[in-house]
Amino acid sequence: MATNIDGGTLMLESRLACPQCGHLSVEVMPTDACVFFHECAACGALLKPKPGDCCVFCSYGSVPCPPMQRQGRSCCGG
């Protein structure tokens, strides 16, 4: 799933891979907010961003979050 925002195409779906059990889930990313936590549907592990990453999508996703797709900006203002 992709959308055209500000003249550029952003991917809005990312496959999150649980680091505990390897479960994959396809999630829709918000375009204007960080996702700091995600609970794995398979094992219940609470995913948190790795140090230096702005959100769980940048740490465990197949596609970085929309703010990072836009010119590498951090969704946390960094």
OpenMM code with the backbone's topology and positions (N, CA, C; nanometers):
from openmm import Vec3, app, unit

residues = "MET ALA THR ASN ILE ASP GLY GLY THR LEU MET LEU GLU SER ARG LEU ALA CYS PRO GLN CYS GLY HIS LEU SER VAL GLU VAL MET PRO THR ASP ALA CYS VAL PHE PHE HIS GLU CYS ALA ALA CYS GLY ALA LEU LEU LYS PRO LYS PRO GLY ASP CYS CYS VAL PHE CYS SER TYR GLY SER VAL PRO CYS PRO PRO MET GLN ARG GLN GLY ARG SER CYS CYS GLY GLY".split()
positions = [
    Vec3(0.0852, -0.1169, 0.0000),
    Vec3(0.0000, 0.0000, 0.0000),
    Vec3(0.0900, 0.1235, 0.0000),
    Vec3(0.0678, 0.2103, -0.0930),
    Vec3(0.1469, 0.3319, -0.1055),
    Vec3(0.0526, 0.4502, -0.1225),
    Vec3(0.1017, 0.5668, -0.0872),
    Vec3(0.0240, 0.6883, -0.1048),
    Vec3(0.1160, 0.7987, -0.1538),
    Vec3(0.0588, 0.8962, -0.2193),
    Vec3(0.1350, 1.0098, -0.2697),
    Vec3(0.1138, 1.1268, -0.1747),
    Vec3(0.2202, 1.1653, -0.1033),
    Vec3(0.2136, 1.2770, -0.0086),
    Vec3(0.3261, 1.3729, -0.0404),
    Vec3(0.2928, 1.5011, -0.0492),
    Vec3(0.3923, 1.6060, -0.0756),
    Vec3(0.4732, 1.5779, -0.2021),
    Vec3(0.4092, 1.5227, -0.3037),
    Vec3(0.4766, 1.4981, -0.4299),
    Vec3(0.5623, 1.3732, -0.4337),
    Vec3(0.5648, 1.2961, -0.3260),
    Vec3(0.6445, 1.1737, -0.3226),
    Vec3(0.5584, 1.0548, -0.2835),
    Vec3(0.6007, 0.9381, -0.3226),
    Vec3(0.5274, 0.8172, -0.2891),
    Vec3(0.5833, 0.7565, -0.1620),
    Vec3(0.4959, 0.7325, -0.0660),
    Vec3(0.5344, 0.6720, 0.0609),
    Vec3(0.4713, 0.5343, 0.0723),
    Vec3(0.5495, 0.4391, 0.1166),
    Vec3(0.4967, 0.3070, 0.1471),
    Vec3(0.4367, 0.3144, 0.2866),
    Vec3(0.3134, 0.2686, 0.3013),
    Vec3(0.2454, 0.2772, 0.4296),
    Vec3(0.2324, 0.1428, 0.5003),
    Vec3(0.2674, 0.0347, 0.4333),
    Vec3(0.2639, -0.0967, 0.4961),
    Vec3(0.4062, -0.1468, 0.5175),
    Vec3(0.4267, -0.2081, 0.6316),
    Vec3(0.5571, -0.2641, 0.6639),
    Vec3(0.5355, -0.3989, 0.7313),
    Vec3(0.6235, -0.4929, 0.7011),
    Vec3(0.6189, -0.6247, 0.7663),
    Vec3(0.7064, -0.6186, 0.8901),
    Vec3(0.6447, -0.6287, 1.0067),
    Vec3(0.7204, -0.6295, 1.1311),
    Vec3(0.7592, -0.7720, 1.1647),
    Vec3(0.8854, -0.7908, 1.2012),
    Vec3(0.9364, -0.9226, 1.2402),
    Vec3(0.9690, -0.9194, 1.3889),
    Vec3(0.9022, -1.0032, 1.4659),
    Vec3(0.9267, -1.0094, 1.6094),
    Vec3(1.0660, -1.0673, 1.6343),
    Vec3(1.1501, -0.9965, 1.7106),
    Vec3(1.2854, -1.0477, 1.7382),
    Vec3(1.2846, -1.1664, 1.8351),
    Vec3(1.1752, -1.1867, 1.9062),
    Vec3(1.1664, -1.2962, 2.0022),
    Vec3(1.1283, -1.4286, 1.9360),
    Vec3(1.0237, -1.4255, 1.8521),
    Vec3(0.9723, -1.5514, 1.7954),
    Vec3(0.9778, -1.5569, 1.6433),
    Vec3(1.0077, -1.4439, 1.5772),
    Vec3(1.0159, -1.4421, 1.4316),
    Vec3(0.8828, -1.4225, 1.3604),
    Vec3(0.7739, -1.4075, 1.4365),
    Vec3(0.6415, -1.3878, 1.3758),
    Vec3(0.6421, -1.2632, 1.2872),
    Vec3(0.5822, -1.2722, 1.1693),
    Vec3(0.5699, -1.1584, 1.0780),
    Vec3(0.4257, -1.1105, 1.0753),
    Vec3(0.4088, -0.9802, 1.0824),
    Vec3(0.2753, -0.9215, 1.0694),
    Vec3(0.2860, -0.7999, 0.9793),
    Vec3(0.1862, -0.7811, 0.8949),
    Vec3(0.1823, -0.6643, 0.8073),
    Vec3(0.1015, -0.5568, 0.8787),
    Vec3(0.1635, -0.4424, 0.8973),
    Vec3(0.1015, -0.3322, 0.9706),
    Vec3(0.0994, -0.2068, 0.8841),
    Vec3(-0.0034, -0.1249, 0.9031),
    Vec3(-0.0131, 0.0044, 0.8359),
    Vec3(0.0500, 0.1085, 0.9273),
    Vec3(0.1427, 0.1854, 0.8721),
    Vec3(0.2148, 0.2857, 0.9504),
    Vec3(0.1423, 0.4194, 0.9458),
    Vec3(0.1385, 0.4903, 1.0588),
    Vec3(0.0831, 0.6259, 1.0553),
    Vec3(0.1796, 0.7183, 0.9817),
    Vec3(0.1271, 0.8211, 0.9189),
    Vec3(0.2129, 0.9131, 0.8440),
    Vec3(0.2645, 1.0273, 0.9301),
    Vec3(0.2079, 1.0437, 1.0499),
    Vec3(0.2389, 1.1623, 1.1294),
    Vec3(0.2719, 1.1335, 1.2759),
    Vec3(0.3064, 1.0096, 1.3080),
    Vec3(0.3348, 0.9772, 1.4477),
    Vec3(0.4337, 0.8612, 1.4572),
    Vec3(0.5071, 0.8597, 1.5684),
    Vec3(0.5967, 0.7476, 1.5976),
    Vec3(0.5152, 0.6330, 1.6578),
    Vec3(0.5589, 0.5121, 1.6331),
    Vec3(0.5013, 0.3957, 1.7007),
    Vec3(0.6142, 0.3408, 1.7874),
    Vec3(0.6048, 0.3696, 1.9164),
    Vec3(0.7113, 0.3311, 2.0092),
    Vec3(0.6995, 0.1870, 2.0559),
    Vec3(0.5779, 0.1340, 2.0594),
    Vec3(0.5555, -0.0005, 2.1098),
    Vec3(0.4636, -0.0774, 2.0170),
    Vec3(0.4894, -0.2069, 2.0051),
    Vec3(0.4023, -0.2963, 1.9283),
    Vec3(0.4058, -0.4318, 1.9970),
    Vec3(0.2889, -0.4876, 2.0250),
    Vec3(0.2813, -0.6185, 2.0892),
    Vec3(0.2700, -0.7271, 1.9831),
    Vec3(0.3592, -0.8246, 1.9894),
    Vec3(0.3579, -0.9361, 1.8955),
    Vec3(0.2307, -1.0178, 1.9180),
    Vec3(0.1584, -1.0435, 1.8105),
    Vec3(0.0345, -1.1206, 1.8193),
    Vec3(0.0603, -1.2672, 1.8507),
    Vec3(0.1798, -1.3156, 1.8222),
    Vec3(0.2096, -1.4575, 1.8428),
    Vec3(0.2592, -1.4872, 1.9838),
    Vec3(0.3583, -1.4108, 2.0321),
    Vec3(0.4192, -1.4446, 2.1621),
    Vec3(0.3942, -1.3403, 2.2703),
    Vec3(0.3374, -1.2257, 2.2321),
    Vec3(0.3074, -1.1222, 2.3298),
    Vec3(0.4243, -1.0320, 2.3659),
    Vec3(0.5401, -1.0503, 2.3017),
    Vec3(0.6559, -0.9649, 2.3305),
    Vec3(0.6230, -0.8203, 2.2944),
    Vec3(0.6724, -0.7289, 2.3756),
    Vec3(0.6529, -0.5872, 2.3496),
    Vec3(0.7748, -0.5341, 2.2752),
    Vec3(0.7565, -0.5006, 2.1488),
    Vec3(0.8650, -0.4483, 2.0668),
    Vec3(0.8832, -0.3009, 2.0966),
    Vec3(1.0094, -0.2603, 2.1139),
    Vec3(1.0468, -0.1209, 2.1367),
    Vec3(1.1561, -0.0874, 2.0367),
    Vec3(1.1692, 0.0388, 1.9976),
    Vec3(1.2753, 0.0753, 1.9027),
    Vec3(1.4133, 0.0421, 1.9582),
    Vec3(1.5032, 0.0032, 1.8691),
    Vec3(1.6431, -0.0172, 1.9067),
    Vec3(1.7059, 0.1199, 1.9310),
    Vec3(1.8122, 0.1266, 2.0123),
    Vec3(1.8795, 0.2552, 2.0346),
    Vec3(1.9179, 0.3209, 1.9010),
    Vec3(1.8838, 0.4478, 1.8877),
    Vec3(1.9144, 0.5219, 1.7656),
    Vec3(1.8033, 0.5210, 1.6627),
    Vec3(1.7046, 0.4324, 1.6787),
    Vec3(1.5905, 0.4285, 1.5869),
    Vec3(1.4748, 0.5063, 1.6465),
    Vec3(1.3913, 0.5622, 1.5591),
    Vec3(1.2819, 0.6461, 1.6066),
    Vec3(1.1546, 0.5672, 1.6377),
    Vec3(1.1407, 0.4464, 1.5815),
    Vec3(1.0175, 0.3713, 1.6045),
    Vec3(1.0385, 0.2228, 1.5747),
    Vec3(0.9376, 0.1421, 1.6056),
    Vec3(0.9498, -0.0029, 1.5843),
    Vec3(0.9596, -0.0373, 1.4363),
    Vec3(0.9018, 0.0446, 1.3490),
    Vec3(0.9097, 0.0157, 1.2053),
    Vec3(1.0525, 0.0313, 1.1536),
    Vec3(1.1248, 0.1299, 1.2062),
    Vec3(1.2639, 0.1485, 1.1643),
    Vec3(1.3540, 0.0388, 1.2210),
    Vec3(1.3159, -0.0192, 1.3349),
    Vec3(1.3958, -0.1248, 1.3967),
    Vec3(1.3640, -0.2639, 1.3431),
    Vec3(1.2371, -0.2939, 1.3233),
    Vec3(1.1961, -0.4317, 1.2931),
    Vec3(1.1132, -0.4459, 1.1658),
    Vec3(1.0923, -0.3373, 1.0938),
    Vec3(1.0064, -0.3414, 0.9758),
    Vec3(1.0815, -0.3616, 0.8464),
    Vec3(1.0077, -0.4024, 0.7450),
    Vec3(1.0637, -0.4194, 0.6115),
    Vec3(1.0757, -0.2860, 0.5384),
    Vec3(1.0031, -0.1859, 0.5875),
    Vec3(1.0026, -0.0516, 0.5295),
    Vec3(1.0148, 0.0476, 0.6454),
    Vec3(1.1032, 0.1470, 0.6359),
    Vec3(1.1117, 0.2464, 0.7433),
    Vec3(0.9852, 0.3309, 0.7494),
    Vec3(0.9648, 0.3968, 0.8615),
    Vec3(0.8449, 0.4788, 0.8815),
    Vec3(0.8386, 0.5920, 0.7779),
    Vec3(0.7171, 0.6445, 0.7513),
    Vec3(0.7026, 0.7517, 0.6514),
    Vec3(0.7922, 0.8731, 0.6733),
    Vec3(0.8097, 0.9248, 0.7963),
    Vec3(0.9015, 1.0385, 0.8100),
    Vec3(1.0449, 1.0054, 0.7676),
    Vec3(1.0895, 0.8841, 0.7919),
    Vec3(1.2246, 0.8454, 0.7489),
    Vec3(1.2295, 0.8262, 0.5965),
    Vec3(1.1179, 0.7887, 0.5368),
    Vec3(1.1130, 0.7767, 0.3908),
    Vec3(1.1224, 0.9148, 0.3257),
    Vec3(1.0733, 1.0170, 0.3957),
    Vec3(1.0809, 1.1552, 0.3473),
    Vec3(1.2167, 1.2115, 0.3848),
    Vec3(1.3114, 1.2053, 0.2985),
    Vec3(1.4413, 1.2721, 0.3150),
    Vec3(1.5139, 1.2308, 0.4423),
    Vec3(1.4848, 1.1147, 0.4991),
    Vec3(1.5584, 1.0662, 0.6143),
    Vec3(1.5316, 1.1393, 0.7447),
    Vec3(1.4197, 1.2121, 0.7513),
    Vec3(1.3865, 1.2836, 0.8759),
    Vec3(1.3399, 1.1851, 0.9811),
    Vec3(1.3757, 1.2084, 1.1052),
    Vec3(1.3267, 1.1271, 1.2150),
    Vec3(1.1843, 1.1714, 1.2481),
    Vec3(1.0989, 1.0750, 1.2789),
    Vec3(0.9617, 1.1104, 1.3151),
    Vec3(0.9564, 1.1719, 1.4546),
    Vec3(1.0678, 1.1722, 1.5250),
    Vec3(1.0727, 1.2313, 1.6585),
    Vec3(1.1369, 1.3694, 1.6552),
    Vec3(1.1522, 1.4246, 1.5368),
    Vec3(1.2060, 1.5596, 1.5247),
    Vec3(1.3575, 1.5672, 1.5200),
    Vec3(1.4248, 1.4518, 1.5086),
    Vec3(1.5711, 1.4560, 1.5094),
    Vec3(1.6322, 1.4696, 1.3760),
] * unit.nanometer
topology = app.Topology()
chain = topology.addChain("A")
for resn in residues:
    res = topology.addResidue(resn, chain)
    for name in ("N", "CA", "C"):
        topology.addAtom(name, app.Element.getBySymbol(name[0]), res)
